[in-house]
Amino acid sequence: MRNLLIAFIIIFIGINGFSQQLKFKVTGIQDTTVHLVKYVGSKLYYADTAELKNSVVTFDGSKQEPGILALFLPGQRYFEFIYNNEEVHIETKSPNYVENMVVKKSKENKLFLEYIKKIKASSKKGVELSEERKAIDPNDEEAMTKVTEQLDKLNDEVISFQKNLVKENPELFVSKVVKMSSDVDIPEPPRNDDGSLVDSSFSYKYLRDHYFDNIDLTDDRLVNTPIIQRKLEYYYSKNMLLQHPDTLIKYITRVVDTIPTGTMMYRFFVSHLTSNFEKSKIMGMDKVVNVIVDRYYCARDGEGNFKGYWMDQEKLEELCKDNKTRLRLVQGEVPPNLILPDSTNQKWYNLHELDNEYVVLFFWDPECGHCKKETPKLQKLYAEKLKDRNVEIYAVGKATGDDFENWKAFIRKHNLSFINVGVTEKIYQQAKENPYSLVPSKTTIESLNYQDTYDIYSTPRVWILDKDKKIIAKSLSVAQIESYLDRLQGFEDAEKIIEEEKKSEDGKVEK
């Protein structure tokens, strides 16, 4: 009996073609090759290809992941539909695919089409009313009120439509898509006895804290829609959150900590946030990236595996090792101490013991082209402004091998009067033979290995430390150092000594 049942299932599938058939009839276009495309976030990727013959094309849905898919047609045009592991039969006609669409099979898509048409019609009406309001005389309060009320009514109708669809079809995927697209309901703000607001920022704070309430972050299907990425990008932009590393980290952890590890949703959020803040040009965003890597890639799950499950394990181990170093070099942290000698090897300078209001920590190489330009500027800034303002420069130069003489010659040539230290050739050879002849009597292993300690693989590199030796800024040009310290010390209007290099449209520095 069991074998007969299996045979029947095989025959049934064979007769009907695909077990989850995606069938489309598109009239008005010639036979051609068409593509099934899928969303991963807001990006579209090819998912399958087939031939449209006699207006009909069929795909095997079992090869696809649930989400919003689209049929990509000639002329760079496409229409979207819901796929949730069910058969889908849709008919339409070129060129107005949505207006002419009829869903023959798929409850999900009957509702999805109804929703799309409702939104499209409401948007069109909304644009018309908005244009009408612009044309009204501002002094005509009656006409202005009438149009505004019509717009409010239109908005209420859309919200009501969305809520009813979700309420009446809780088991369907389309309901989650519609709910995710909907704005969060913000309650009326609390008021004092006299009617004044208890907190004028109540609505903003409520939205900030409940922004993801309409999104099921445990449902991986939502990753395969264009909506999730738009929501994510808006929330972590300046439109919603202060672009400060500590603020962003707070609200990243608040959200991502609720997403199950090992899911596509987890991977999407973590990967997208990492990529987004790696590309940021705002100072301090490296801290956001380092915390994300530490907490969501390198941390271990309950079974002892890295949470960044999608990465190659060897590369992930290397990333986590490097990230431990970088976590100590972000804003708000006290970086590792350095105790290094000057060019005479007689005097050793302890970074953490410098008694200055601010310290500029500067790593450079006498043979580095950019260093040759920036270091003399730094000397000029120090001599003419910073020294008198209780700002010291702790400059660590590359001073081993042939670079030792080049380093000393550069210091003499440009009269570098700030603190110049390095692992000199003599100290390097002594440490190479027996590091403990220097450690801990003179210095530390971290100081001798400062390139690894501070992740110095290119120069120049800059950190600014406050009086407590906490990092307050990093990765600045000399002109930016001047502007930053002027502002910090209350001399924002002071005449600038160093002019910032201007870049042309092709990105090259103008001379």
C-alpha positions in Angstrom: 0.0 0.0 0.0 2.8 2.4 0.9 4.6 1.8 -2.4 1.4 2.4 -4.3 0.9 5.7 -2.5 4.5 6.8 -3.4 4.0 5.7 -7.0 0.7 7.7 -7.1 2.5 10.9 -5.8 5.3 10.5 -8.4 2.8 10.0 -11.2 0.7 13.0 -10.0 3.7 15.3 -10.0 4.8 14.0 -13.4 1.4 14.7 -14.9 1.2 18.2 -13.4 4.8 19.2 -14.1 6.2 21.1 -11.2 4.8 20.4 -7.7 4.7 24.2 -7.0 4.1 25.6 -10.4 4.5 29.3 -11.1 2.6 29.8 -14.3 2.1 33.1 -16.1 0.2 34.1 -19.2 1.3 37.4 -20.6 -0.4 38.5 -23.8 0.7 41.3 -26.0 4.4 40.3 -26.3 6.1 37.9 -28.7 7.8 34.7 -27.7 10.9 35.5 -25.8 13.2 34.6 -23.0 12.0 35.8 -19.6 13.5 35.8 -16.1 12.3 35.1 -12.7 14.1 37.4 -10.2 14.2 37.5 -6.5 14.9 40.1 -3.8 17.6 39.9 -1.2 17.0 43.1 0.6 16.3 45.8 -2.0 18.5 44.2 -4.6 17.2 42.0 -7.4 19.0 38.8 -8.5 18.3 36.3 -11.3 16.6 33.3 -9.9 15.5 31.3 -13.0 15.1 31.6 -16.8 12.5 30.1 -19.1 10.9 30.6 -22.5 7.7 32.5 -23.0 5.8 30.6 -25.8 2.3 31.4 -27.0 2.1 33.9 -24.1 2.7 31.3 -21.4 5.8 30.6 -19.3 6.2 28.2 -16.3 8.8 27.9 -13.6 9.4 25.4 -10.9 8.5 27.2 -7.6 10.1 24.5 -5.5 13.5 25.9 -6.5 12.7 29.3 -5.0 12.7 30.6 -1.5 9.5 32.3 -0.2 9.4 36.1 -0.5 8.5 38.6 -3.1 9.6 37.5 -6.6 9.2 39.3 -9.9 8.7 38.3 -13.6 11.3 40.2 -15.6 10.0 40.9 -19.1 11.4 42.7 -22.2 12.0 46.4 -22.0 13.4 46.2 -18.5 9.9 45.9 -17.1 8.6 43.5 -14.4 5.8 42.8 -12.0 6.0 41.5 -8.5 4.1 38.6 -6.8 4.2 36.8 -3.5 5.6 33.3 -3.4 5.0 31.2 -0.3 5.5 27.6 -1.3 2.2 27.4 -3.2 1.1 27.2 -6.9 0.7 30.6 -8.5 -1.2 31.2 -11.8 -1.4 34.8 -13.0 -2.6 36.3 -16.3 -1.9 39.8 -17.5 -1.5 41.9 -20.6 1.2 44.2 -21.9 1.9 47.0 -21.3 0.0 47.7 -18.1 0.8 44.5 -16.2 -0.7 45.4 -12.8 -3.9 47.1 -14.2 -4.6 44.1 -16.4 -3.6 41.4 -13.9 -5.9 38.6 -12.9 -4.8 36.0 -10.3 -6.2 32.6 -11.3 -4.6 30.7 -8.4 -3.0 31.8 -5.2 -4.9 33.4 -2.3 -1.7 35.2 -1.3 -1.5 37.0 -4.6 -5.2 37.8 -4.9 -4.8 39.8 -1.7 -1.4 41.1 -2.7 -2.9 42.4 -6.0 -5.8 44.0 -4.2 -3.3 45.7 -1.8 -1.1 47.0 -4.7 -4.0 48.4 -6.6 -5.4 50.1 -3.4 -2.0 51.7 -2.6 -1.6 52.8 -6.3 -5.0 54.3 -6.5 -4.6 56.1 -3.1 -1.2 57.4 -4.1 -2.6 58.8 -7.3 -5.4 60.5 -5.4 -3.0 61.8 -2.8 -0.8 63.4 -5.4 -3.9 65.1 -7.0 -5.1 66.5 -3.6 -1.6 67.7 -2.7 -1.4 69.6 -6.0 -4.8 71.0 -5.4 -3.8 72.2 -1.9 -0.7 73.9 -3.4 -2.9 75.9 -5.7 -5.1 77.2 -2.9 -4.7 80.7 -1.7 -3.1 80.5 1.8 -5.7 82.9 3.1 -8.6 80.6 2.0 -8.8 78.7 5.2 -12.0 76.9 4.4 -10.7 75.5 1.1 -7.4 74.5 2.7 -9.2 72.7 5.6 -11.4 70.9 3.2 -8.5 69.5 1.1 -6.5 68.6 4.2 -9.5 66.7 5.6 -9.7 64.8 2.3 -6.0 63.9 2.6 -6.5 62.7 6.2 -9.5 60.6 5.2 -7.6 59.0 2.4 -4.7 58.2 4.7 -7.1 56.7 7.3 -8.7 54.6 4.6 -5.3 53.1 3.6 -4.5 52.4 7.2 -7.9 50.8 7.8 -7.4 48.6 4.6 -4.0 47.4 5.8 -5.2 46.6 9.3 -8.3 44.7 8.0 -6.2 42.7 5.6 -3.8 41.7 8.3 -6.5 40.9 10.9 -8.6 38.8 8.5 -5.7 36.8 7.1 -3.3 36.2 10.0 -2.0 32.9 8.6 -0.9 34.3 5.2 2.6 35.6 4.4 1.1 38.6 2.5 -0.3 39.8 5.9 3.3 40.0 7.3 4.4 41.9 4.2 1.6 44.4 4.5 2.1 44.8 8.3 5.8 45.4 7.7 4.9 48.1 5.3 2.6 49.8 7.7 3.6 52.6 10.1 3.6 51.9 13.8 0.6 53.3 15.7 1.8 56.0 18.0 -0.5 56.7 21.0 -1.5 60.1 22.1 1.3 61.7 24.2 0.5 62.0 28.0 -0.4 65.5 29.2 -0.2 67.5 32.4 -3.4 68.7 34.2 -3.2 72.0 32.3 -3.1 70.2 28.9 0.5 70.7 28.2 2.7 67.8 27.0 4.6 65.9 29.6 7.3 65.2 27.1 7.4 67.1 23.8 9.5 64.3 22.2 7.2 61.5 23.3 6.1 60.6 19.7 9.7 60.5 18.5 10.8 58.3 21.4 7.9 56.0 21.0 8.6 55.5 17.3 12.3 55.0 18.0 11.6 52.3 20.6 8.8 50.6 18.7 10.0 51.0 15.1 10.3 47.3 14.4 7.1 46.2 16.2 5.3 45.5 12.8 8.2 43.3 11.6 8.5 39.7 12.5 12.3 39.5 12.9 12.0 35.7 13.4 10.6 35.2 9.8 13.4 34.7 7.2 10.9 35.1 4.4 10.8 38.9 5.0 14.5 39.1 4.0 13.4 38.3 0.5 11.4 41.5 0.1 12.5 45.0 -0.7 10.8 46.5 2.3 13.1 45.2 5.1 16.2 46.9 3.8 14.4 50.3 3.4 13.2 50.0 7.0 16.6 49.0 8.3 18.4 51.9 6.4 16.0 54.5 7.5 16.1 53.5 11.2 19.9 53.6 11.4 20.2 56.9 9.4 20.3 60.5 10.7 16.5 60.5 10.0 15.9 58.5 13.2 19.1 58.2 15.3 21.9 60.5 16.3 25.0 59.4 14.2 27.2 58.9 17.2 28.8 55.5 17.8 27.5 54.9 21.3 23.9 55.8 20.3 24.1 53.6 17.2 25.6 50.7 19.2 22.8 51.0 21.8 20.0 50.6 19.2 21.8 48.0 17.1 22.2 45.7 20.0 18.7 46.4 21.2 17.3 45.1 17.9 19.8 42.5 16.8 19.9 40.8 20.2 16.2 39.8 19.5 16.9 38.1 16.2 17.6 34.3 16.5 21.2 33.4 15.7 21.8 31.2 12.7 18.8 32.7 10.7 18.9 34.5 7.4 17.4 37.6 9.2 20.3 37.6 11.6 22.8 37.3 8.7 21.0 40.1 6.7 20.9 42.6 9.6 24.5 41.9 10.7 26.0 41.9 7.2 24.1 45.0 6.1 24.9 47.0 9.2 28.6 46.0 9.0 28.8 47.1 5.3 26.9 50.3 6.0 29.1 51.6 8.8 32.3 50.4 7.1 31.5 52.8 4.3 30.6 55.7 6.6 32.8 58.8 6.4 31.8 59.9 9.9 34.6 59.7 12.5 34.1 57.0 15.1 32.0 54.6 13.0 34.9 52.1 13.1 33.8 51.6 16.7 30.3 50.5 15.6 31.9 48.0 13.1 34.3 46.6 15.8 31.4 46.1 18.3 29.2 44.4 15.6 32.1 42.1 14.7 32.9 41.3 18.3 29.2 40.7 19.3 27.7 39.2 16.2 30.5 37.5 14.3 33.1 36.4 16.9 30.8 35.7 19.9 29.9 32.0 20.3 26.4 30.5 20.2 25.1 27.9 22.7 27.0 25.1 20.9 30.3 26.9 20.9 30.2 28.0 17.2 31.0 31.5 15.9 27.8 33.5 15.4 29.1 34.6 12.0 28.2 31.2 10.6 28.2 32.3 6.9 31.9 33.2 6.8 34.8 31.0 6.1 36.0 29.8 9.5 39.7 30.5 8.9 39.0 34.0 7.7 36.6 34.5 10.6 39.2 33.5 13.1 41.7 36.0 11.6 39.0 38.7 11.6 38.3 38.1 15.3 41.9 38.1 16.2 42.4 41.5 14.4 39.2 42.9 15.9 40.5 42.4 19.4 43.3 44.8 18.6 41.0 47.3 17.0 38.5 47.3 19.9 41.2 48.9 22.0 41.8 51.7 19.5 38.3 53.2 19.2 36.8 56.4 20.6 36.2 56.3 24.3 38.9 53.7 25.0 42.3 54.2 26.6 44.7 52.8 24.0 47.7 50.6 25.0 50.6 52.5 26.6 53.8 53.1 24.7 57.2 53.5 26.3 59.8 54.2 23.6 63.2 55.9 23.3 64.2 59.0 21.4 66.9 58.9 18.7 69.7 58.9 21.3 68.4 55.8 23.0 69.0 57.8 26.3 65.6 59.2 27.1 62.4 57.1 27.2 59.0 58.6 26.9 55.9 57.1 28.5 52.8 58.0 26.6 50.4 57.6 29.5 52.5 59.7 31.8 52.4 62.8 29.6 50.8 65.6 31.6 49.1 67.5 28.8 45.5 68.6 28.2 45.6 66.7 24.8 48.1 64.4 23.1 48.3 63.8 19.4 49.6 60.3 18.8 51.2 60.2 15.4 52.7 57.2 13.6 54.9 57.9 10.6 57.5 56.6 8.3 60.4 58.7 6.9 60.1 57.0 3.5 56.3 57.4 3.3 55.4 60.0 0.6 52.3 61.3 2.5 54.2 61.4 5.8 56.9 63.6 4.1 54.1 66.1 3.4 52.2 65.9 6.6 54.9 65.7 9.2 56.4 69.2 8.5 52.9 70.6 8.6 52.5 69.0 12.0 55.7 70.6 13.2 54.5 74.0 12.0 51.2 73.5 13.8 52.9 72.4 17.0 55.4 75.3 17.0 53.0 78.0 16.2 49.9 76.9 18.1 49.7 73.6 19.9 52.8 73.8 22.1 51.5 77.0 23.8 48.1 75.4 24.4 49.4 72.5 26.4 49.1 70.0 23.5 51.9 67.5 23.0 52.7 65.4 20.0 53.9 61.9 20.6 55.4 60.9 17.2 56.4 57.3 16.7 58.6 56.9 13.6 59.8 53.9 11.8 63.4 53.7 12.9 64.8 50.2 12.3 67.4 49.2 9.7 68.1 51.8 7.0 65.2 53.8 8.2 67.0 54.7 11.5 69.4 57.2 9.7 66.6 58.4 7.5 64.4 59.0 10.5 67.1 61.0 12.3 67.9 63.0 9.2 64.3 63.9 8.7 63.9 65.1 12.3 67.0 67.3 11.9 66.1 68.7 8.5 62.6 69.7 9.6 63.5 70.7 13.2 60.9 68.4 14.6 60.6 69.7 18.2 57.8 67.5 19.5 58.4 64.1 21.1 60.1 61.8 18.5 60.4 58.2 19.5 60.7 54.8 17.9 62.0 51.3 18.1 65.5 52.4 17.1 68.0 50.0 15.4 69.9 49.5 18.6 66.8 48.7 20.6 65.5 46.5 17.9 68.6 44.4 17.8 68.7 44.2 21.6 65.0 43.1 21.8 65.6 40.6 19.0 68.4 39.0 21.0 66.7 39.1 24.4 63.5 41.2 24.8 63.6 40.7 28.6 66.7 42.7 28.8 64.4 45.7 28.2 61.1 44.3 29.6 59.9 45.4 32.1 62.8 47.5 33.3 62.6 49.9 30.3 59.5 49.2 28.3 56.8 46.7 27.4 56.3 44.0 24.8 53.4 46.0 23.4 55.6 49.0 22.9 58.3 47.0 21.1 55.6 45.5 18.9 53.8 48.8 18.5 52.9 48.1 14.8 50.8 45.1 15.9 49.6 46.8 19.0 48.2 49.7 17.1 47.4 47.9 13.9 49.9 50.1 11.9 50.1 48.7 8.4 50.0 52.1 6.6 51.1 55.6 7.6 50.5 58.2 8.7 48.1 57.3 11.5 46.6 59.7 14.0 44.8 59.5 17.4 44.0 62.4 19.7 43.9 61.6 23.4 42.4 63.7 26.2 44.0 64.4 29.6 42.8 60.9 30.8 44.4 59.4 27.7 41.1 58.4 26.3 40.7 58.4 22.5 38.5 61.3 21.4 39.4 61.5 17.7 41.3 59.6 15.1 42.3 59.4 11.4 42.6 63.1 10.9 44.7 65.2 8.5 46.9 67.9 10.0 44.4 70.5 8.9 41.6 68.6 10.6 43.7 68.2 13.8 44.0 72.0 13.9 40.3 72.6 13.3 39.3 69.9 15.8 41.6 71.2 18.6 40.6 74.8 17.9 37.0 73.9 18.4 37.7 71.8 21.5 39.8 74.4 23.2 37.5 77.3 22.5 39.5 78.9 19.7 37.1 78.0 16.8 37.5 81.5 15.3 41.3 81.4 15.4 43.2 82.0 12.2 44.1 78.7 10.6 47.8 77.9 10.1 47.3 74.8 7.9 45.2 74.9 4.8 43.2 71.7 4.0 44.1 70.2 0.7 41.3 70.5 -1.8 40.3 67.6 -4.0 39.2 67.9 -7.6 36.1 66.1 -9.0 38.3 63.1 -10.0 39.5 62.7 -6.4 43.0 64.0 -6.9 44.5 66.6 -4.6 44.7 70.0 -6.3 48.1 71.7 -6.0 
